[in-house]
Amino acid sequence: MTERGSKVVIGCDHAGRTLAAALEMFLKSQKYKTARVGDWASEKVDYPAPAQALARHVVAHDCFGVLVCGSGVGVSMAANRIVGARAALVSEPLSAELARAHNDANIICLGERLTGRSMAEACVKVFLETAFEGGRHDARVQMIDNNTE
């Protein structure tokens, strides 16, 4: 478990529902508490709504989030519009590790159409197990959070 605890919030649009459900099961098998955000039942779900709802939850409750859509691009863009959210689109474990270690990412974004289940599980595992390094990275994260140049 990480400094943010054992709760992980999961959200998706209709194109990411299968992978999101698989990742929810994976997280539960790893002893994480999970919560769903957004509409998981409708035939069509536009990605900005669940992405922004999840980002608001992550910021308000200081926990981690997992977002899935078809490519991962839409949910990452939408989530990053919320102040305090640092959503990282990843496709393999190294980018997941660096997103945490260097950028203090609090949301991992994946594309169901682009990332297989085992690779997605590996990404999420590394993401949640990696601590933020701080140090020289602190000022950069503060610049992101403060929207300064």
Number of C-alpha atoms within 10 A of each C-alpha: 14 14 12 14 13 16 20 21 21 24 30 35 28 19 21 23 21 16 24 27 17 15 22 23 14 17 20 13 10 12 12 18 14 18 13 18 21 17 17 18 10 8 9 11 19 15 27 18 19 25 34 23 16 29 34 18 17 22 18 11 11 16 19 27 30 28 32 33 29 21 19 26 17 21 33 28 18 19 27 17 16 18 14 21 28 25 28 28 23 24 21 17 18 13 16 26 24 20 24 23 17 18 21 23 24 23 33 27 30 32 25 21 14 13 19 13 16 12 13 24 20 15 23 25 19 18 27 25 13 18 20 19 14 14 9 9 14 14 11 17 18 13 11 15 14 11 9 8 6
